[in-house]
């Protein structure tokens, strides 16, 4: 990997479609929220002690609250999408 940030257009397309199917819409803000949701969810599953330690740090409380807001917003969008179907 010569570039610092490896671009994989097909993965970007997959994430966009996933965002659309999960939330009913795909736009840059939602895609970024979905990326955060996916990464944090995966870390909670594979390394719960790390997430517990990180979340217990006083300096991370604001970030933890932001992540919770992202989770809540995604859940709301998903429920709204499912209710329309």
Backbone bond lengths (Angstrom), bond angles and torsions (degrees), N, CA, C in turn:
res aa  C-N    CA-C-N  psi(-1)  N-CA   C-N-CA  omega(-1)  CA-C   N-CA-C  phi
1 X - - - 1.438 - - 1.523 108.95 -
2 X 1.288 115.03 109.19 1.450 118.82 -179.11 1.515 112.58 -86.15
3 X 1.329 116.98 -32.62 1.462 120.51 178.49 1.518 109.90 -84.51
4 X 1.322 115.31 147.21 1.461 120.17 176.77 1.527 110.70 -62.94
5 X 1.338 116.46 -39.87 1.459 121.14 -179.76 1.522 107.98 -116.21
6 X 1.311 116.32 110.87 1.456 122.40 179.89 1.523 109.40 -77.26
7 X 1.310 117.66 126.53 1.451 122.10 178.54 1.525 109.84 -96.79
8 X 1.315 116.31 129.86 1.460 122.22 176.41 1.523 106.07 -129.70
9 X 1.339 116.74 92.38 1.468 119.85 -175.87 1.529 113.54 -55.95
10 X 1.314 117.56 -36.94 1.463 120.22 -179.48 1.528 111.58 -64.09
11 X 1.335 116.81 -36.22 1.460 120.31 177.40 1.530 109.96 -68.76
12 X 1.322 116.37 -39.73 1.467 119.67 175.96 1.524 110.52 -60.18
13 X 1.322 117.08 -41.58 1.465 121.00 177.46 1.523 110.88 -62.35
14 X 1.326 116.23 -42.41 1.467 120.99 179.22 1.529 111.07 -62.84
15 X 1.316 116.77 -43.42 1.469 120.87 179.18 1.525 110.46 -64.86
16 X 1.319 117.04 -40.07 1.465 120.41 177.39 1.530 110.78 -61.42
17 X 1.324 116.97 -45.04 1.468 120.60 179.66 1.530 110.69 -65.92
18 X 1.318 117.06 -42.38 1.460 121.76 177.52 1.523 110.21 -58.54
19 X 1.327 116.50 -44.79 1.463 121.76 178.58 1.521 110.70 -59.70
20 X 1.330 115.96 -45.55 1.462 120.46 179.13 1.530 111.87 -61.99
21 X 1.329 116.73 -45.77 1.461 120.43 -178.27 1.527 112.19 -68.31
22 X 1.317 117.08 -33.05 1.462 120.97 -178.23 1.522 112.60 -80.29
23 X 1.334 116.66 -39.20 1.466 119.82 -171.88 1.522 113.95 -113.54
24 X 1.332 117.83 -8.70 1.459 120.64 -179.21 1.507 114.21 91.40
25 X 1.317 117.44 -7.30 1.463 121.49 -178.55 1.523 109.11 -157.89
26 X 1.324 115.68 148.12 1.454 120.10 176.20 1.519 108.50 -124.52
27 X 1.315 116.00 118.83 1.458 122.05 172.96 1.526 106.74 -142.54
28 X 1.324 118.62 166.19 1.471 119.86 -174.77 1.535 114.49 -55.46
29 X 1.329 117.63 -38.92 1.471 119.14 -179.98 1.527 111.38 -66.37
30 X 1.318 116.32 -43.93 1.475 119.29 179.41 1.524 111.08 -65.99
31 X 1.316 116.79 -39.12 1.472 119.97 178.87 1.524 109.82 -59.94
32 X 1.316 117.99 -43.78 1.468 120.54 179.27 1.520 110.94 -64.78
33 X 1.322 116.94 -38.53 1.463 120.01 177.27 1.525 110.66 -64.93
34 X 1.321 116.65 -40.85 1.467 120.49 178.71 1.523 110.46 -64.96
35 X 1.312 117.88 -39.62 1.471 120.22 177.56 1.524 110.40 -60.65
36 X 1.335 116.69 -44.80 1.467 120.67 178.19 1.521 110.07 -61.71
37 X 1.337 116.37 -46.19 1.462 122.29 179.75 1.529 110.81 -58.99
38 X 1.330 116.58 -46.24 1.471 120.77 -178.92 1.528 111.97 -63.21
39 X 1.316 116.55 -46.95 1.462 120.39 -177.46 1.525 110.46 -64.98
40 X 1.320 116.32 -47.94 1.469 119.83 -178.23 1.531 110.72 -65.28
41 X 1.330 117.42 -41.95 1.468 120.66 178.02 1.524 111.08 -60.26
42 X 1.313 115.95 -43.05 1.461 119.71 -179.96 1.530 110.57 -64.68
43 X 1.317 116.61 -43.86 1.470 119.53 179.59 1.525 111.13 -63.26
44 X 1.340 117.58 -37.20 1.474 120.36 177.61 1.516 110.91 -61.85
45 X 1.332 116.56 -34.31 1.466 119.90 -178.23 1.522 112.54 -78.88
46 X 1.328 117.54 -39.11 1.466 119.07 -173.78 1.525 113.82 -93.74
47 X 1.327 117.81 -22.55 1.467 120.52 179.88 1.526 111.48 -143.00
48 X 1.332 116.79 63.31 1.471 118.58 -178.14 1.528 114.29 -55.95
49 X 1.349 119.84 -38.00 1.467 118.20 179.57 1.541 112.43 -61.68
50 X 1.318 116.31 -35.89 1.467 119.44 178.07 1.521 110.34 -62.57
51 X 1.330 116.50 -46.60 1.465 121.00 -179.10 1.529 110.16 -65.17
52 X 1.322 117.78 -40.90 1.463 120.88 178.39 1.526 110.79 -62.25
53 X 1.324 115.87 -43.92 1.474 119.82 179.27 1.525 110.42 -64.01
54 X 1.322 116.03 -47.73 1.468 120.80 -179.64 1.527 110.40 -59.68
55 X 1.327 116.68 -45.81 1.457 121.13 -177.90 1.515 114.41 -68.60
56 X 1.321 116.56 -19.65 1.462 119.77 -179.65 1.527 112.74 -85.84
57 X 1.308 117.03 -12.18 1.464 120.83 -179.72 1.531 109.66 -72.04
58 X 1.332 117.73 127.36 1.471 120.03 179.23 1.530 113.40 -56.25
59 X 1.317 117.25 -31.86 1.471 120.27 -178.56 1.526 112.86 -72.58
60 X 1.330 117.37 -10.89 1.461 120.86 -178.13 1.532 113.31 -106.82
61 X 1.315 117.48 5.07 1.464 120.03 -175.04 1.529 112.67 -63.08
62 X 1.319 117.19 -39.03 1.465 119.72 179.17 1.529 110.33 -66.48
63 X 1.323 117.23 -43.33 1.466 121.04 178.62 1.521 110.35 -63.91
64 X 1.320 116.98 -40.43 1.461 121.37 178.50 1.528 110.12 -61.94
65 X 1.327 117.01 -40.90 1.471 121.23 177.95 1.528 110.88 -65.67
66 X 1.322 117.34 -38.34 1.466 120.94 177.69 1.525 110.94 -64.44
67 X 1.314 116.99 -41.35 1.459 120.86 178.67 1.529 109.87 -64.82
68 X 1.316 117.08 -40.40 1.470 119.97 177.18 1.529 110.40 -61.79
69 X 1.318 117.72 -40.49 1.464 121.28 177.44 1.526 110.80 -62.03
70 X 1.327 116.58 -40.60 1.468 120.92 177.91 1.527 109.65 -62.25
71 X 1.335 117.47 -46.85 1.464 121.16 179.18 1.526 110.63 -59.50
72 X 1.326 116.50 -45.36 1.468 120.91 -179.45 1.528 111.36 -63.46
73 X 1.335 117.01 -41.41 1.461 120.75 -179.43 1.524 111.06 -65.75
74 X 1.325 117.26 -43.46 1.465 121.02 178.84 1.526 110.25 -62.75
75 X 1.324 116.55 -41.77 1.468 120.46 177.77 1.528 110.28 -61.08
76 X 1.316 117.04 -42.75 1.462 120.99 179.75 1.529 111.07 -63.90
77 X 1.332 117.03 -46.84 1.465 120.18 178.19 1.519 111.05 -59.46
78 X 1.334 116.77 -41.67 1.453 120.43 -179.48 1.526 111.06 -64.82
79 X 1.318 117.93 -41.43 1.457 121.64 178.24 1.528 110.65 -64.68
80 X 1.322 116.82 -42.28 1.467 120.94 178.67 1.523 110.25 -62.46
81 X 1.328 116.30 -42.64 1.476 120.62 179.47 1.515 109.80 -63.39
82 X 1.325 117.38 -43.68 1.462 121.28 -179.04 1.525 111.76 -66.62
83 X 1.312 117.33 -34.54 1.453 121.44 178.87 1.536 111.91 -69.32
84 X 1.322 116.81 -29.95 1.468 120.80 178.07 1.525 111.47 -74.52
85 X 1.306 116.21 -25.63 1.476 120.66 -176.56 1.509 112.33 -74.57
